[in-house]
Amino acid sequence: MDLKEIRKKIDHVDSKILRLLNNRMELVLMAKRFKSEIEDSKREKELFDRIRRNSTGLINAQFIEKIYVEIIKESKELQRKDYQLIAFQGEHGAYGEVAAREWNSNLMPMPCSEFSDVFEWVKSGLYDYGIVPVENTLGGVVGQVNQLLINSDLHVVGAVELSIHHCLLALQGTDHREIRTVYSHPQALAQCRYFLSRNKLEPVSFYDTSGAAKMLSEKGPKESAAIASKLSARLYELEIIKEDIEDLDRNMTRFLVLSKEENREEGNKCSIIFSTEHKAGTLFSVLEVFARANINLTRIESMPNEPGNYSFFLDFIGSNKDEKVVKALEQVKEITSNFKLMGCYKERKVV
């Protein structure tokens, strides 16, 4: 081992420390939701007592205490700013986080392991908003999310149509000619199938695109790369070997923003969910209402809700404050069951 290699390992440790600090500050923001006061001298005493007990090796307790004095100071400052939090599924760097930043850059993106966690923790009030993908131009509907929407009381308060651009990422200084294996989510691998085949790269499925980038950064498997976002490259200090490696130019994912509260601003797009009786022509009757009102539909999907029963998702251009839209929705409600106006909102398109 030489000096260059030692410094490389130090850089790697520093990156992990920074990510862990960021994770700690996220937990601090979450803890604020359960505290009536920011100051907590008892908790601070317990923390410093634990530091003194566990101090071993090269680092003495006084040095660690100095560091934690600053960490606690910064934690309190963050809690005083009273940030609003938006949950997304996946690791930091996921396309859900990219979409969240595009929707409102003032919100703090918070990672969740599962889509169900996003719904549950927004409903509980732990997070102010959640952002979830509902459909992709190549992969179709995101079945799990749409299923959760059927049984959710959350409101749709915004939407983002995000153009997905995949990047081939590797450790800094990697020779692209030595790459043999590429890790990513199965859908991302499928969207880059021709690129992988053309370059004789072996695809390996991973639970998440950004998770693959994080794993590559932390474990550094030899002759390996990951497919993920530009944001992942920045967060995990990876080198972008090649951008825009997706096989098709148009690769859009549509995200919905969820909240416990209804949207207070007037929107220009609405989403509804409903069921119909098992009779011929019932769905046509619903669509006819919108056609007669000259309301433009932008999406209609069906999802099985329970055995023998389907729920329909329908999006259209318009505002629920528009008299024409209000009358149409009243008619639709009369001829459907389990009708729910998910929300009226504004949608952003990010190419």
C-alpha positions in Angstrom: 0.0 0.0 0.0 1.4 3.4 -1.0 0.5 7.0 -0.1 -1.8 7.4 -3.1 -3.9 4.3 -2.1 -4.0 5.4 1.6 -5.3 8.9 0.5 -7.9 7.2 -1.7 -9.1 5.2 1.3 -9.2 8.4 3.4 -11.4 10.1 0.7 -13.7 7.1 0.8 -14.1 7.3 4.6 -14.7 11.0 4.4 -17.5 10.5 1.9 -19.1 8.0 4.2 -18.8 10.4 7.2 -20.5 13.1 5.2 -23.4 10.8 4.1 -23.8 9.6 7.7 -23.9 13.2 9.0 -26.5 14.0 6.4 -28.5 11.0 7.5 -28.2 12.1 11.1 -29.6 15.6 10.2 -32.5 14.0 8.4 -33.4 12.1 11.6 -33.0 15.4 13.5 -35.7 16.9 11.3 -38.0 13.9 11.8 -37.5 14.1 15.6 -38.6 17.7 15.6 -42.1 16.4 14.7 -42.3 14.7 18.1 -40.8 17.4 20.2 -42.5 20.4 21.8 -39.2 22.1 22.5 -35.9 22.2 20.6 -33.7 22.4 23.7 -33.3 19.0 25.6 -30.5 19.1 28.1 -31.3 15.6 29.4 -30.8 14.1 26.0 -27.6 16.1 25.4 -26.2 14.8 28.8 -27.0 11.2 27.8 -25.2 11.7 24.5 -22.0 13.1 26.0 -22.0 10.5 28.8 -22.2 7.8 26.1 -19.3 9.4 24.2 -17.1 9.4 27.3 -17.9 5.7 28.1 -17.2 4.6 24.5 -14.1 6.6 23.7 -11.3 4.2 22.7 -8.3 4.0 20.4 -6.7 7.1 18.9 -9.5 9.6 19.5 -9.9 11.0 23.0 -13.2 12.0 24.5 -12.6 15.7 24.5 -11.9 15.8 20.8 -15.2 13.9 20.1 -17.1 16.2 22.4 -15.9 19.2 20.5 -17.2 17.7 17.3 -20.5 16.8 18.8 -20.9 20.3 20.3 -20.9 21.6 16.7 -23.2 18.8 15.5 -25.8 19.5 18.1 -25.5 23.3 17.4 -26.2 22.6 13.7 -29.0 20.2 14.6 -30.8 22.9 16.6 -30.4 25.4 13.8 -32.0 23.0 11.3 -34.9 22.3 13.7 -35.5 26.1 14.1 -35.8 26.5 10.4 -38.8 24.2 10.5 -38.3 22.7 7.0 -41.1 20.9 5.2 -40.3 17.3 4.3 -41.1 15.4 1.1 -40.8 11.6 1.0 -39.7 9.5 -1.9 -39.0 5.8 -2.4 -35.4 4.7 -2.8 -32.0 5.9 -1.8 -30.8 9.5 -2.2 -30.2 10.1 -5.9 -33.3 8.2 -7.0 -35.4 9.7 -9.8 -38.2 10.3 -7.2 -35.8 12.7 -5.4 -35.0 14.4 -8.8 -38.7 14.9 -9.4 -39.2 16.2 -5.8 -36.4 18.8 -6.3 -38.0 19.9 -9.6 -41.4 20.3 -8.0 -40.2 22.4 -5.0 -36.5 22.9 -4.3 -37.3 24.3 -0.9 -38.5 21.0 0.5 -36.1 18.5 2.2 -36.3 15.1 0.3 -36.5 12.1 2.7 -35.8 8.5 1.5 -38.2 5.7 2.2 -37.6 1.9 1.7 -41.1 1.2 0.3 -43.9 3.0 -1.6 -46.2 2.0 1.3 -43.9 3.9 3.7 -44.4 7.1 1.7 -48.2 6.8 2.0 -48.2 5.8 5.6 -45.8 8.5 6.8 -47.4 11.3 4.9 -50.8 10.2 6.4 -49.3 10.1 9.9 -47.9 13.6 9.5 -44.2 12.6 9.8 -43.7 14.1 6.3 -45.6 17.0 4.7 -45.6 15.6 1.2 -44.8 12.4 -0.7 -43.9 11.9 -4.3 -44.6 8.6 -6.2 -44.3 7.4 -9.8 -47.6 6.3 -11.4 -46.6 5.6 -15.0 -43.7 5.4 -17.4 -43.8 5.7 -21.2 -41.8 2.5 -21.5 -42.7 0.4 -18.5 -46.4 1.3 -18.2 -48.3 1.9 -14.9 -46.6 1.4 -11.6 -49.1 -1.2 -10.3 -48.1 -1.0 -6.6 -48.5 2.8 -6.4 -51.8 2.8 -8.2 -53.1 0.1 -5.9 -52.1 2.2 -2.9 -53.9 5.2 -4.4 -57.2 3.3 -4.6 -57.3 2.9 -0.8 -55.6 6.1 0.2 -57.3 9.3 1.6 -54.3 11.5 0.6 -54.8 14.3 -1.9 -52.9 14.9 -5.1 -51.5 18.4 -4.9 -49.0 18.4 -7.8 -47.5 16.3 -10.6 -44.2 16.2 -12.4 -43.6 14.6 -15.8 -39.8 13.9 -15.7 -37.7 12.9 -18.6 -35.5 10.0 -17.4 -31.9 10.2 -18.6 -29.7 7.3 -17.4 -26.0 7.6 -16.9 -23.3 4.9 -16.7 -21.4 5.6 -13.5 -18.1 4.2 -12.2 -15.6 4.8 -9.5 -13.3 7.8 -10.1 -10.4 6.9 -12.4 -12.0 3.8 -13.8 -10.9 2.8 -17.3 -14.2 2.2 -19.1 -12.6 -0.6 -21.1 -12.3 -2.6 -18.0 -16.0 -2.5 -17.1 -17.7 -5.9 -17.4 -20.7 -5.8 -15.1 -23.4 -3.1 -14.6 -25.8 -2.9 -11.6 -29.2 -1.2 -11.6 -32.9 -1.6 -11.2 -34.4 -4.2 -13.6 -36.4 -1.5 -15.4 -33.4 0.8 -15.9 -31.4 -2.2 -17.2 -34.3 -3.0 -19.6 -34.4 0.6 -20.8 -30.6 0.5 -21.6 -30.7 -3.1 -23.1 -29.2 -2.2 -26.5 -26.5 -0.1 -25.0 -25.4 -2.9 -22.6 -25.5 -5.5 -25.4 -23.6 -3.3 -27.9 -20.8 -2.8 -25.3 -20.9 -6.4 -24.1 -21.8 -5.5 -20.5 -23.4 -7.9 -18.2 -26.6 -6.5 -16.5 -27.1 -7.4 -12.8 -30.4 -6.5 -11.2 -30.4 -4.4 -8.0 -33.2 -3.1 -5.9 -32.8 0.5 -6.9 -30.9 2.7 -9.4 -29.5 5.0 -6.7 -29.0 2.0 -4.4 -26.7 0.5 -7.1 -24.7 3.7 -7.2 -24.4 3.8 -3.4 -23.3 0.2 -3.3 -20.7 0.8 -6.0 -19.3 3.8 -4.1 -19.2 1.9 -0.8 -18.1 -1.6 -1.8 -16.3 -0.8 -5.1 -16.7 -4.2 -6.9 -14.0 -4.7 -9.5 -14.8 -4.2 -13.2 -18.2 -2.8 -12.3 -20.4 0.2 -13.0 -24.0 1.3 -12.2 -26.8 2.9 -14.2 -28.4 5.8 -12.3 -29.1 9.5 -12.3 -26.7 12.5 -12.6 -27.7 13.3 -9.0 -26.5 9.9 -7.9 -23.1 10.6 -9.5 -22.8 13.8 -7.5 -24.0 12.4 -4.2 -21.8 9.3 -4.3 -18.8 10.9 -6.0 -18.9 8.7 -9.0 -17.6 9.4 -12.5 -20.0 9.7 -15.3 -18.6 7.4 -18.0 -21.5 8.2 -20.5 -24.8 10.1 -20.3 -28.1 9.4 -22.0 -27.6 5.7 -22.5 -31.3 4.9 -22.6 -32.3 3.1 -25.8 -35.3 5.4 -26.7 -35.3 9.2 -26.7 -38.7 9.5 -25.1 -38.6 8.0 -21.6 -40.9 9.9 -19.3 -42.0 9.0 -15.8 -45.0 10.8 -14.3 -45.0 11.5 -10.5 -47.8 12.6 -8.3 -47.3 14.7 -5.2 -49.4 13.6 -2.2 -50.5 15.5 0.9 -53.0 15.1 3.8 -54.4 18.6 2.9 -56.2 19.5 -0.3 -54.4 21.8 -2.8 -55.2 25.4 -1.9 -54.1 26.8 -5.2 -56.3 26.6 -8.3 -55.0 23.8 -10.6 -55.4 23.1 -14.3 -55.5 19.3 -14.1 -57.6 16.9 -12.1 -57.4 13.2 -11.1 -60.3 11.0 -10.1 -60.8 7.3 -9.2 -64.1 5.4 -9.5 -65.7 2.0 -10.0 -68.7 1.1 -12.3 -71.4 -1.5 -12.2 -70.8 -4.7 -14.2 -73.1 -3.6 -17.1 -72.4 -3.0 -20.7 -71.8 0.6 -21.5 -71.3 2.0 -18.0 -67.7 3.1 -18.6 -68.8 4.6 -21.9 -71.5 6.6 -20.1 -68.7 8.1 -17.9 -66.6 9.0 -20.9 -69.6 10.5 -22.7 -70.1 13.0 -19.8 -66.6 14.4 -20.4 -67.0 14.4 -24.2 -70.3 16.3 -24.0 -68.7 18.9 -21.7 -65.7 19.2 -24.1 -63.3 18.2 -21.3 -60.0 16.7 -22.6 -59.0 13.4 -21.0 -55.2 12.8 -20.6 -55.2 9.4 -19.0 -57.5 6.4 -18.3 -56.3 3.3 -16.6 -58.0 0.3 -14.9 -56.7 -1.6 -11.9 -58.1 -4.6 -10.1 -59.3 -3.5 -6.7 -60.7 -6.8 -5.4 -61.7 -10.1 -7.2 -64.2 -9.2 -10.0 -64.0 -5.5 -9.3 -61.9 -2.8 -11.1 -61.1 0.8 -10.3 -60.6 3.3 -13.0 -58.1 6.2 -12.9 -58.9 9.2 -15.0 -57.1 12.5 -15.5 -58.4 15.5 -17.4 -57.5 19.1 -18.2 -59.5 21.6 -16.2 -60.1 23.0 -12.7 -62.5 21.9 -10.1 -63.5 25.5 -9.6 -64.7 25.6 -13.2 -68.5 25.3 -13.4 -68.3 23.1 -16.4 -66.0 20.7 -14.6 -68.1 20.8 -11.4 -71.3 19.8 -13.3 -69.5 17.0 -15.1 -68.1 15.5 -11.9 -71.6 15.6 -10.3 -72.9 13.6 -13.2 -70.1 11.1 -13.1 -70.6 10.7 -9.3 -74.2 9.7 -9.9 -73.4 6.9 -12.4 -70.3 5.5 -10.6 -69.5 3.9 -7.2 -66.6 4.6 -4.9 -66.0 8.0 -6.7 -63.1 10.0 -5.4 -61.7 13.3 -6.6 -58.0 12.8 -5.8 -57.1 16.4 -6.5 -56.9 19.4 -8.8 -53.3 20.6 -9.3 -50.7 22.0 -11.6 -48.3 19.6 -13.5 -44.7 20.4 -14.4 -43.0 18.8 -17.4 -39.2 18.5 -17.1 -37.3 17.5 -20.2 
